[in-house]
Amino acid sequence: MLIRTFVLLTFLLSCSHGPLRTPASVDFSQSDGSCNSSTTHLFQNVTGNKRSELSELVSQRIKNYSPLTHRDETFGIEFEGIMPIDLSDIDIMEAIKPAIAKHFKIDLSDIRIKQDEIRTSLNFLIDGEINHWEIHRELFDVPSGFKNIEFTSSILEIQDLELYYSLLKILKDSGVKQYPRRGGIHVHYGVPHISIDAINIIYKVIADLDSEIRSFYKVSSEREPLGKIDNIALNIIGRLQGKQILGNISAIKAKKLIRYAPIFKTLEFRMLGSSLDPEEVRHVVEFTKEFIYKVLSKDEKLINYLTESEKISFHGLLKVLNLETKK
């Protein structure tokens, strides 16, 4: 049976902090495969005109893959925060159970909550597949009287996102607190057919706008900027040809704003600090969704902005994506 979840696999590779999918080979059929020269210098310190370097990379890479023509999007969202030491994970799962039952139109009796020494999970069947939500602990320091919490969704579709935002309020009302110093919101976007060229474009844009993104989303200083580590990761990709599995670069443990897990076909955006504010989370989810989709679909307005503008900024990128430029 296909398990419709990413959280179990997340735990199994917990060092990578991300939702995972069934392993599959990466599609390079529409890439020229000549990645070594471009990726070698992709994330080295940039001097001079950033725009011209980005413009050149986008202009070259955009030609090497066919545009995505339909939206069939899946997401996973993780919240990292803290909770009072006397608040139990089961209490939280019981609090969110009615909202989940209502959204998926199932009976409360169909939902099972299980707990072991590692995790607490909430499970039910939808169309024969297991829908799995989870709470577990990550290893980071917390204030006295609290323990940390990572609340991880099942795989979500577009119509499920509003449910997740509503659950954040339930978590807050139950006593869970945001902890921006160490925690964050991680948004995972399924990319089953992404090419190396699209990855290069996405990584390069985020790398160039790193400081602006950190300021806008109040990213914890614990998140290291894109740079040497990702350069190594993409060089690994660049050595491989055809449809070989790329190797799990998520084993590189740098805490950065974005991570591609090639074995499991997801891009993870780690841009927002720990937050229980539904509108803050909604904004970063919408940015993740629109930016990745428009790179993959080769959106003309976005590509023109990246290749022709005299100055690229995060504010300008948000405007191109038709997103709010203030939080």
C-alpha positions in Angstrom: 0.0 0.0 0.0 1.3 3.5 -0.9 1.7 5.4 2.4 0.5 8.9 1.7 2.9 10.6 4.1 6.3 12.1 4.3 6.8 12.2 8.0 7.8 8.6 8.6 10.6 8.9 6.1 11.5 12.3 7.5 12.2 10.6 10.8 14.3 7.9 9.2 16.5 10.6 7.7 16.0 13.1 10.5 19.3 14.8 9.9 17.9 16.1 6.6 14.8 17.7 8.2 12.4 17.1 5.4 9.5 15.2 3.9 10.4 12.4 1.6 8.9 10.5 -1.2 9.4 7.1 -2.8 12.9 7.0 -4.4 12.9 7.6 -8.1 15.5 8.6 -10.7 15.8 12.2 -11.7 14.7 13.2 -15.2 17.6 14.7 -17.1 16.1 13.9 -20.5 15.6 17.6 -21.2 18.9 18.8 -19.8 22.1 19.2 -21.8 23.9 17.3 -19.0 26.9 19.7 -19.2 26.7 20.9 -15.6 30.3 21.0 -14.4 31.4 24.4 -15.7 28.3 26.2 -14.7 27.9 24.7 -11.2 31.6 24.9 -10.3 31.4 28.7 -9.7 27.7 29.0 -9.1 27.8 29.8 -5.4 31.3 31.3 -5.0 31.4 34.8 -3.7 30.0 37.2 -6.3 31.8 40.4 -7.1 30.8 43.0 -9.7 27.4 42.9 -11.3 25.2 40.2 -9.8 22.4 40.9 -12.3 24.5 40.1 -15.3 25.7 36.8 -13.8 22.2 35.8 -12.9 20.9 36.9 -16.3 23.4 34.9 -18.1 22.8 31.8 -16.1 19.0 32.0 -16.5 19.3 32.7 -20.2 21.5 29.7 -20.7 19.6 27.2 -18.5 16.1 28.1 -19.4 16.6 26.7 -22.9 17.5 23.3 -21.7 14.2 22.0 -20.3 10.6 21.9 -21.5 8.0 24.0 -19.6 5.7 22.4 -17.1 2.2 22.7 -18.6 -0.1 21.7 -15.7 -0.2 22.2 -11.9 -0.4 19.0 -9.8 1.2 20.3 -6.7 1.9 18.6 -3.4 3.3 20.1 -0.2 4.5 19.2 3.3 4.9 21.7 6.1 6.8 21.4 9.3 6.6 23.7 12.3 9.4 23.8 14.8 8.7 25.5 18.2 8.4 24.8 21.9 5.6 23.7 24.3 5.2 23.6 28.1 6.9 20.5 29.5 3.6 19.4 31.1 1.6 19.6 27.8 1.4 16.2 26.1 1.7 15.4 22.4 -1.5 13.4 22.7 -3.4 16.4 24.0 -2.3 18.3 20.9 -3.4 15.6 18.6 -6.7 15.3 20.3 -7.2 19.0 19.9 -6.6 19.0 16.1 -8.5 15.8 15.5 -12.0 17.4 15.0 -10.7 19.9 12.4 -9.0 17.1 10.5 -12.1 14.9 10.6 -14.3 17.8 9.3 -11.9 18.7 6.5 -11.5 15.2 5.2 -15.2 14.3 5.9 -14.5 11.3 8.1 -15.7 10.2 11.5 -13.7 10.9 14.6 -13.7 7.2 15.2 -11.8 6.6 12.0 -8.8 8.6 13.3 -6.1 6.7 15.3 -3.6 8.4 17.6 -0.5 6.3 18.5 2.5 7.1 20.6 5.9 5.5 21.2 9.1 6.7 22.7 10.0 8.6 19.6 6.9 10.1 18.1 3.2 10.7 18.4 1.2 10.1 15.2 -2.3 10.7 13.9 -3.4 8.4 11.1 -6.5 7.7 9.0 -7.3 6.2 5.6 -8.3 8.3 2.6 -9.0 6.4 -0.6 -7.1 3.4 0.7 -4.0 5.5 1.5 -2.7 6.3 5.0 -2.8 10.0 5.9 -0.2 10.6 8.6 0.5 13.6 10.8 3.3 13.5 13.4 4.8 15.2 16.4 8.4 14.4 17.4 11.4 16.1 19.1 14.4 17.8 17.5 17.6 18.4 19.4 18.0 22.0 20.2 18.2 24.1 23.4 14.9 25.4 24.9 14.0 27.7 27.8 13.5 26.2 31.2 10.1 24.7 31.6 9.6 23.9 27.9 10.4 21.1 25.5 10.7 21.4 21.7 8.2 20.2 19.2 8.2 19.5 15.5 4.7 19.3 14.1 4.7 17.7 10.6 1.8 17.5 8.2 0.9 14.7 5.9 1.3 15.3 2.2 -1.0 18.2 1.4 -2.7 19.2 -1.8 -3.8 22.8 -2.7 -7.2 22.3 -1.1 -5.6 21.1 2.2 -3.5 24.2 2.8 -6.3 26.1 4.6 -6.6 23.2 7.0 -3.0 23.5 7.9 -3.3 27.3 8.6 -6.3 26.6 10.9 -4.3 24.0 12.8 -1.6 26.5 13.7 -4.3 28.5 15.7 -5.3 25.3 17.5 -1.6 24.6 18.3 -1.3 28.1 19.7 -4.5 27.9 21.7 -3.3 24.5 23.1 -0.1 26.2 24.6 2.4 25.6 21.8 4.7 28.6 21.2 6.9 29.8 18.3 10.6 29.8 19.0 12.3 31.9 16.2 15.8 31.6 17.7 16.1 28.0 16.8 12.9 26.9 15.1 11.4 27.6 11.7 8.7 26.8 9.2 9.8 24.4 6.5 7.8 24.2 3.3 8.3 21.2 1.0 7.2 21.3 -2.6 7.1 18.1 -4.7 9.2 18.3 -7.9 8.9 14.9 -9.5 10.2 16.0 -13.0 12.7 18.8 -12.2 15.8 19.2 -14.3 19.3 20.2 -13.2 18.9 23.4 -15.2 15.8 24.5 -13.2 17.5 23.6 -10.0 20.4 25.9 -10.9 18.1 28.8 -11.6 16.2 28.3 -8.4 19.3 28.0 -6.2 21.0 30.9 -7.9 18.1 33.3 -7.4 17.7 32.4 -3.7 21.5 32.6 -3.2 21.7 36.1 -4.7 18.7 37.3 -2.6 19.8 35.6 0.6 20.2 38.7 2.8 16.9 40.2 1.6 15.0 37.0 2.2 16.5 36.6 5.7 15.4 40.2 6.6 11.9 39.8 5.1 11.1 36.5 6.7 13.1 37.1 9.9 15.2 33.9 9.4 17.1 32.6 12.3 20.8 33.2 12.3 21.2 29.5 12.7 20.3 29.1 9.0 23.6 29.3 7.2 23.6 31.1 3.8 23.9 29.3 0.5 27.5 29.1 -0.5 30.3 26.6 -0.3 28.3 23.6 0.9 25.7 24.0 -1.9 28.5 24.5 -4.4 29.8 21.1 -3.4 26.3 19.6 -3.6 25.7 20.8 -7.1 29.1 19.7 -8.2 28.1 16.2 -7.2 25.0 16.6 -9.4 27.2 18.0 -12.2 29.3 14.9 -12.4 26.4 12.6 -13.2 24.7 12.1 -16.5 21.5 10.7 -18.0 18.9 9.4 -15.6 21.1 8.3 -12.8 19.9 8.9 -9.3 21.8 12.0 -8.1 22.6 10.8 -4.6 21.1 12.3 -1.5 22.7 15.8 -1.1 20.5 16.3 2.0 23.3 14.4 3.8 25.1 17.7 3.7 23.9 19.1 7.0 24.3 22.8 6.5 21.2 24.7 7.7 20.3 26.8 4.6 17.4 28.5 3.0 16.7 25.8 0.4 17.5 22.2 0.0 16.9 19.8 -2.9 16.6 16.1 -2.0 17.0 14.4 -5.3 16.1 10.9 -4.2 12.8 12.0 -2.9 12.0 14.7 -5.4 11.3 17.6 -3.1 12.5 21.2 -2.8 12.5 22.4 0.8 12.3 26.1 1.5 13.5 27.0 5.1 12.9 30.7 4.9 10.5 31.6 7.7 11.4 31.7 11.3 9.2 29.7 13.8 5.7 31.1 13.4 2.2 30.2 14.4 0.8 33.2 12.5 -1.3 31.7 9.6 -0.8 34.7 7.4 3.0 34.6 7.8 3.0 30.9 7.0 0.6 31.5 4.1 3.0 34.0 2.5 6.0 31.7 2.5 3.9 28.8 1.2 2.6 31.0 -1.6 6.1 32.2 -2.4 7.4 28.7 -2.5 4.5 27.6 -4.7 4.6 30.4 -7.2 8.3 30.8 -7.5 9.0 27.1 -8.2 6.1 26.6 -10.5 6.9 29.7 -12.5 10.5 28.6 -13.0 9.3 25.2 -14.1 6.6 26.5 -16.4 9.1 29.1 -17.8 6.7 32.0 -17.0 7.5 34.8 -19.4 7.0 37.6 -16.9 9.4 36.0 -14.4 12.0 35.0 -16.9 12.0 38.6 -18.4 12.5 40.0 -14.9 15.4 37.7 -14.1 17.1 38.3 -17.5 16.3 41.9 -18.3 16.0 43.9 -15.1 18.9 46.2 -14.1 18.5 45.2 -10.5 17.0 42.1 -9.1 15.5 42.3 -5.6 13.3 40.2 -3.4 10.7 43.0 -3.3 10.7 43.0 -7.1 10.5 39.2 -7.3 7.4 39.2 -5.0 5.7 41.8 -7.3 6.4 39.6 -10.3 4.8 36.7 -8.5 1.8 38.9 -7.5 2.5 38.5 -3.8 2.3 40.9 -1.0 5.6 42.9 -0.5 4.9 43.6 3.1 4.3 41.2 6.0 
